[in-house]
Amino acid sequence: MERINELTSENIIQQNIERLKEIFPTAFSEGKLVVEELQALVGEYIQKEKEFYQMTWAGKTQAQKEANKVSTGTLKPNKADSKDWETTGNIFIEGDNLEVLKLLQKTYSNKIKMIYIDPPYNTGKDFVYKDNYKDNLNNYLEITGQTDEDGKKLSTNTDSDGRYHSNWLNMMYPRLKLARNLMTDDGVIFISIDDNEQANLKKLCDEIFGEENFVNNAIWHKKYGAANDAQYFSDVHDFVLIYCKNKNSWKPNLLERPEELNAKYKNPDNDPRGPWIATNLSVRTYSANNDYVIIGPNGQEFTPPPSRSWVVSKERFKELLDDGRITFGKDGNSRPYSKTYLSEVQNGIVPITIWNYNDFGHNIGAKSEIRDLFFDTTVPFDTPKPTKLIKKIIQISERSNSDLILDFFSGSGTTAHAIMALNAEDGGNRKCISVQLPEPTDEKSQAFKAGYKTIAEITKERIRRAGELIKQENKDKDGIDKLDVGFRAFKLDSSNIQAWDTSIENFEGQLDAFEANNGDSIKTDRTEEDVLFEIILKYGLELTLPIEEKTIANCNVYNIGFGAMYICLADHITVEVANGIGEWHKESVDEKPSVIFKDAGFANDADKTNTVQTLRQAGIENVKSI
């Protein structure tokens, strides 16, 4: 007996929609009827005022605007979660990457040599970054439970959503736009993706990076074998889209020649130039000048094959023959071939667009890497990337072994792991900036039960453990004790500086709080170090610069980057502080430092004026207060 699932009348509208979809599938976009397209399909053409090649989607204009908006947030230092804070050049940032990319603009614009990202594939299962363009920072704080006690559920993006592709494109557009700004002129970006959004991502990147800066669409063979339960085809590959900021400034490096390729070179005649292989001496493009008879050492005559000619002229052939670069086989009766010497071929091979798992790793190996670190098969990453893949990408892309690399969808932390491993192998000094959203782990998962409440916590722990494992595996290597396996950890948060809300209902309360805090605009729950790093960030200084601290006249003074900036956020600032900074600066090589004080730290205007004058007498002109 047939079960009745719907206790409603027939949905005639839905039936009509389904019939229309069968007849006119192109009249629907993201499940919605496009009336203009339907009219065109039935012959009722509408003359459009402007028609040109473009890619558009619902929400694109707002996504474009979002890329240009400034962030009011900051990055708070998180020493407790960091490793080797004082010495590391690596950075890990916990937060929404859209806001983080905005905050990195001033400091890292045109400094990133390579970006690798593995964004959500939009399968309907993975997390989608739900931006709130009106106030994205507060939206982030709410969905991560930092301002809302109840928290908000992070959501997925299923294909039943009327803006399935648009939602994904709106998420990606501003992030890629901002990422491009960070790239050096010879920078390059690699983006992993599957078939769900590959076509859209290609068009999106054409728009952001320019079609002329498209390098290739590599196919990574990520799985060993086929899935026999697949409905149509077994999916065993991902794509890796590759774009330059300026294609004229970048060229891929050669990959190391595999040993089996070198093994083909032999030296049966003990040629002093070393091993060689025989190379065809004829060419398909016919040239009458290169169509001549070659006489072998035994008097045998050889002519080019039909419709072909020799690759060199008669005169050039004689030069090669006299130089011992022509072979007629062991007995001298074979057709002539030229010798190609291993010592003279280019030192490597040109990368190809099919990346086999033997050379670039595979998903199973990636899971094993995590399992070996966590001793747990249930770490919540369905498709982590292997370090072998990232190491190959770095080798293809890098300009030097001290490049700065960015991954703003850090996930399981493979990029940071791969960079540390590669540095251990070749003595490099590459640095990594990793960004990961604190996406909650499933409360039923082993990761959650083990204490990892967010993906970001797992990422940080993976980097910590991977660094120690790499040092252990290379303990007999010279200089391994100096390998940078640490990171400075930061968290995205609202500014440390109190913003004024001038609305009538809130202004009076803020004024009372301001007066209670003696006119200090710094939030009461923030530390000096919190404010210190906001100043560093907003002034465009690198987050890994060394910081030295001194007490001068009972005030803490920070020296950033060996004299690039001096910061004092103490109360009761006097001229003695300025004198101390002036003396300290004599040790610096920076000729134009900045000095920043907390405005509320001066007892009166006279102290402030005298402090500024004292610093100017010491040769320091750029003095500001917050």
N, C-alpha and C positions, 0 to 999 in steps of 0.2 A: 504494500500500500504506500502510495506517495505521501510523504510528510508535508504538511503545510507550514512553511517557515514564516510567511508574512501574513499577518492578520489585517491586511489593508487591501484596498482596491488596487487594480492594475495601475501601474505608473506609466501613463500614456506618454508623458513628456520624455521620460527616460527611454522608452521604446523608440520614439521619434529620433532622439539623439543617436541611439545605437544604429538605426537604419541610415541616418545621414553619414555616420562615421564609415559605414561599409561602402557607401557610394562615393563619398567625398572625403577621404581621410586627410587630404591636405588642407581642408577648411577648418581643421582643429589645431590649436596650439596649446600645449599644456592642459589638455582636456576641455578647453573653452572654444566656442564657435567664433571664428573670425568672419564677420558678416561680409566684409569687403571681398575676402577670398572666395566665399560662396557665390557672391554675385558675379565675380569674374568667371567662375567655373560654369555658370549657367548662361554666360554670354552677356551679362549686364556689366560691361566694363566701366569702371570709374576712372576718370582722368585725374591722376594725382599731380599736385603742383610740383613736387620735387621727387624725383626718383634717382637713387644712386646706390652703389654697392655699400652696404653697411650691415653691421650686426647690432641688433637691438633686442631688448627684453624688458619685461615689466620691472620697473625700479632702477633702471640703468642710470637715469639722470641723478637720482638721489645717491647712488653708489659713487658716481663721479664726484659729487659735492663732498661726500664723506672723506674721500682721499685728500681733499684740500683743507679739511678742518683741523685746527690745532687741538692737542690734548691738554687738559687741565690737570692731568695726573702726574705721578712721580714714580720713581722706582726706589723702594725702601730697601736698604741693605739688610741681609738676613745672614748674619755671621754664624748663627747656630747651625744652619743647614749647609754652610760653605765648607770647602776643603782647601787647606793651604791658602787662606785668605791673603796673607801678606805677600806671597810670592807668585801666585798664579796669574796667568794672562787670559784665562778662559772665563766665560760668563754664563750663568744659567738664570733665566728670568721666568718667574711664574706669573702668568697673566694672560689676558686676551691679546693675541698677537696684533690685532688692529691698533689698539692703543699703544702697545709697546713699539711697534714700527714707527708710529708718529713720534714717540719720545726719543727714538734713536736717530731721528733725522739730523739734528744739529751736530751731534757728535760723530756719527759714522757715515755721513753723506760722502759718496765717492770713495769709500774705503774698503768695501767688501769685494774680494776677488772672485769668490764662488759662493753661490747659494744652492743648496739642495733642499727641496721640500717634498714631503709625502702627505699631501692634504687629504681630507676625507673624500672618498671616491663617490659619494652620493649614491650609495647602494640602498638607501632607505633604512639602514640599520645603524650606521655610524653617526657620531655626534656632529651636528651642524651648528656653526657659530651663529647664534641668533642676535644679530646686531640691532641696536636701537639707535637710529641715527639722530634722534633728538638729544639723547644724553647717553652715549655709549659707555662712558666710564661708570656712571651710576648703575646702568644696566648690568655691567660686569660684576660690580660689587654685590648687586642683589642676587644674581643667579648663582653666585658662588657662596651665598650665605653670609657675606661680610657685613651687609647692612640690613638684612631681612632675617629675623630669627628663624622663621619657618623655612627660609630658602626657597628656591624655585627649581622646578624640575628642568634639567637640560633635555632638549627634545631632539627627535630625529626628523628626517625630511622624507616622508614616504611619497611614492609616485601618485598617491591619491590626492596629494596637495595640488591645488590649482596652479601653483607657481613653483612646481617641482624643480625645473631647470633654472628658473629665474632666481629662486632663493639661493641656489648654489653659486650662480654667477655674481649675484649681489654680494655674497660673502667673499668671493675670490678677487673681484675687480679692485677694490681699494687696497687690498693687501699686496697684490702684485704691482700696482702703481707705486706704492710707497717703497716696495722692495727694489724696484728699478732705480729709484733715487739713491739708494745706498750703494749700488754697484759702481766699481771703478769703470773707467772708459774701456778697459780690456777685461771687464768682468763678464761672467757667464752664469746662467741659471739652469738647473736641471730639475724637472718636475715629474714625479711619478704619477701615473694616472691609469685608469682602465677604460673600457669602452663606454661606460655610462656617460662620461663627460669629455672624452678625448677630443671629439670633434668641436665641441663648444670651447674647450680650453685652447685649442689651436687657434681658433678665430679670436678669442680674447687676447691671447699673447701676440697675435699679429697686430692687433690694435694698440696694445700697450708698448710692445718692444719694437714694432715695425716689421712688416713682412720681410724686409730686406735683411733683418737680423735673425731670421730663423736659420738654425744650423741643421737640425735633423730631428727625426722622430724615431728614436731607437726602440727596438723591441727586445725586452728582457725576458728570456726564457726562464721563468721563476720556479717551475715545478718539474719534478722527475718524470712523472707518468700521468696518464690520463685518468680522469674520474669516470668510471663506467656507468655511474648513475646520472650523468649529465643529461638534460632533456634534449639538447640539440648537439652542441659541440663542447668538448671539454676545454675549459679555459686554462691555458698553461702559460700565459704571458701577460706582462704589463707593458705599458708604453713609458718612455722617458722622453719628454719634450725638452729640447735644448735651444735656448735663445741667448744671444749676446746683447750687451748694451750697444756695442759698436762692432759689427762683424769685421770691419777693416782693421781693428786693433787686436783681434783675438784669433788664434789658430790652435787646434788641438795638438797636444803632445803625442809623440809616437809611443805606442805600447811596447813593452819588452818582447823581443822576438822569442817565441816558444822554442824549447830545446829540440823538439821534433823537426822544426823547420831548419834549424842550423845543422841537424844531423844529415840532411840531404846533401850537404856540401862535402865532397871527397877530394883527395889529392893523389890519384893513381899514378901520375907521372912525376911526383915529387916537385911540383912547380914551386919555386922559391916564394911566390906570393901567397901560398897557402891553399886551403881547400877551395874548390870551385864547383859550379854546376854548368852543364852545357845548355846554352840558350839558342833558340831558333834564330838562324841567320837570315831568314826570309821574312818578307812582310806582305800583307795583303794589298796595300796601296801600291799600285804599279808605277814604276819609273823606268823609262827607257834607258836612262844613264846608268841605272843600277841593274840592268839586265845584261849580264856578261857570263863568260865561262870561267869556272874555277877549276884549276888542275891540281889534283891531290898529290901527296908525296909519292904515290905509286904510279903516277901518270894517268889516273882515272879522271875523266872530265865530269864536272857537275854543273848543271844549270838550275835556275830557280824553278820551283813547281809551277804548273800552269797558272796563268793570270797573276802571278806574284813576281816580285823582284827581290834582289838582295837588299838588306837593310842599310848597307853602306856602299859607297862608291868603290870602283876598282882600285883607286889610289889608296883610299882608307883601308880597304881590305889588306893590301900589301903591307901597310904599316902594322896592322894588327897581327898579321902572319909573322912578320919579322920580329915582333915583340913577344912571340909565343902565346898569343891570346886566342889562337884558333886551334881547334882539335878536329882530327879526322878519325877519332876512335883509336882503340888499342892497336889495331893492325894497319891503320892508315887507309882503310878502304871505305869508311863511313862518310856520309855526307858531312860537309863542314858545319861546325857549330862554333859560336863564340863562347869564351869562358867568362862567367860572371863569378867574381871572387867574393867570398864571405867578408874579407877584410875591406871591401870597397862598397858593399851595399849599405844603405842607411841604417843607422843604429836603432832599429825598431821597426814596427809595422804601423801602418795607418789604421786607426780605429774603424771598425765596421759597424753597421747599424743593427746587426743581430748579435745580442749579448747572451752567449751560452752560459748556462748555470755552472759549467766546469770552471769558467774564467771569472764570472761575476757573482757567483753564489746563488743560493736558492732559499725559498721560504723555510724549508725544513731545517736547513743549517742555521737560519736566523733564529728559529725557535730554540734550537739546541744551544746556541750562544747564551740566550737568556736563561734557559733552564740550568746551564752549567754555573751561572752566576748566582741564581736564586735557589737552586736545588728544589725546584718546584715546577711541575708541568702545567700549572694552572695560572701563570702570570697572564693577565688579561690583554693580550695582543694577538689578534687573529692573523694578521699578515705583517709581522715585523720585517724590516729590511735587513739583509746580512751585511756585516762590516765589509765583506769582500766587494760588494756592489759599490759602497761609498768610497772605499779605497781606490777602486779602479776609476771612478768618476773624478776623484781628486787628482789622480795621476794624469788623467786625460786633460784636465782643465787648468791646473795650477801654473802660475808664472814663476813661483819660487817655492821652496819648502818652508817659508815663513809667512804664507798668505793668511789672511783673516777670512774665515768661512762662517756662514750664517745658515741656521736651520730654524725657521720659525714655526714649523709644525713638528716639534722634536720627537713626540711620541715616546718610543721605547729608549731613545737616547743613542741610536746607532751611529749617528754622525759624529758625536763627541767621542764615542768609543773608537770609531775608525780612525779619527785624527790622532788620538793618543797612540794607537797601535802603529800607525804609519810613522809617527815621530820616533817611536822606539826602534823601528826597522832601519830608518835612514838618517837618524840624528837630526831630523827637521825640528822646526820651531813654529809649526802651524798653530793658530789659535782659533777657538770656536765660540760663537755666541749661539746658545740654544734657548728657544722660547717654547713654553708649553702651558696650555690652559690647565688649571686644576680641575679637570673633569672627574667627577666622583666615580669611584669603582663600585661595582655591584656589591651590595651588602651581603649577598650570598656567596661571593667569590672567596677563594683562598687568599687572594691578595688583601682583601678587606679584613679578613680574619687575622691576617698576619700583621695588621696595623697600617697598611697603606690605604689611606682614605681617598686619595686622588691619584690620577695618572702621573701628575707632576712629582709626587713623592717617590713613585717607582722610578721615574726617569732619573732623579737625582741619585737614588741609591744605586741604580745600574751604573752610572758614571763613576761613583765612588768605588764600587767593587771591581769594575773593569780596569780602572787605573791600577789598583793594587795587584790584580791578576797579571796585567801586562808587565809590571815591575818584577814580579816573581818569575814570570816566564823568561825574562831577559836579565836576570840578576847577575849573570857573568859578563854582561856587556859593559864596556867602558862608558862612564858617564851616565849610566842608567839612573843613578841616584838623583841626577838633576832633571830628569824627565818631568815635565809639567803634567800632573794627573789631577790637578785641583780645579776649582772654579769658585768665583765669587757669586753667591746667590743673592737675587733681588726679588722683591714682590711688587707687583703693580698695586698702587693705591692712590687715593686722592691726594692732592697737594698738601704739603705740610704748612703752607701759608693759608691763613684763614681768609676765605673769600667773603666779600660783603654782599649780603642779600638786602637790597634796598626796598623790598616790599614793606608796606606799613606795618603789617602784622608781625614781621620778624625783625625789623630794624632795631626796635627798642631793646629787645632781648640781646641782640648781638652787641649793641653799644654797652650794655651793662657788663657783658662778659669781657669786652675789650678793656673797659676801665678796671675791672677786677683783676685783670692780668697785666695791669700797669702799662697799658697801651701796647702790649706786645702782640704782634699779628701772627706769631707762630702758635699753632695749636698746642694745647696743654698736654696732650697725650703723645707728643712727638719728641724724640731725642735730638741732641745736637748732631749726632751722626746721620739721622734721617734728613735733617735740613742740609747738612753738608753735601750729601750726595745729590739732593735736588739741585743745589747750586752748581755742582760739577756738571750734572746732566744738562741743565738749562743754559750753561755757558759754553757747552760744546767740548768739554774735556772728556777724555776717555775714562771709562768706569774702572779700569784696572791700573790707573796711574798710582805710583807709590804715594802713601800719605804718612807724613811725619808729624808728630804732635809734641808740642812744648807748652809748659806753663810759664807765662810771662805776666808778672804783676798779678798773680792769682787768677789769671784768665787762661783758658785753653785756647791755643792758637794752632791751626792746622796748616802745614806746608804741603801743597798739592803739586806733584810732578816736579820735585826738585826746584821749587821757586816759581812755577808758572802762576800760582795763585796762593794767597794767604787768606785764611778765613777765621774770623773770631766771632762767635755767637754768644759770648758770655755777657753777663751783666757787669756794671761798674767798670766800663772800659775807660782807660785814662791815657795820658800822653806816654806813660811808661810802656804801655803795650806797643804803641807806634815805634818808640825807640828800640824795643826788643826786636820787632819785625825788621826794622832797618838794619840792625846788626846781623840778624839772621840772613838777610838777603845778600849780604856781602859774600856769602859762600855760594850763591847761585850764579848760573851762567845765563839765566833768562834776563834780558835787558828791559822787558816791558811787562812786568808782572801786574796782576790785579790783586787788590786787597778788598775784602768784603767784611763789613761789620753788621751786627744786628742793630738796627736803628734804636730800638728801645734799650740797648745796652749802655747808652750814654746818659749821664746824669742830667746834662743840660747841653744847650747849643754851643756854649763856649768850649766844653770838652771835645765836642765833635769837631769844631773848627780847628782847634789846636792840634788834634790828632791828624787831621788831613794835612796841615801845614808841616808838621814834623815828618810825615811820610814823603812829602814832596821834596823836602830838604835832603832826604835819603835817596832821591832819584826815582821815587815811585809816584807816578802821576794818576794812575787809574784806581781811584778809591771810591767805593760805593757802599750803600747800606740797604738792608732789606727790613 
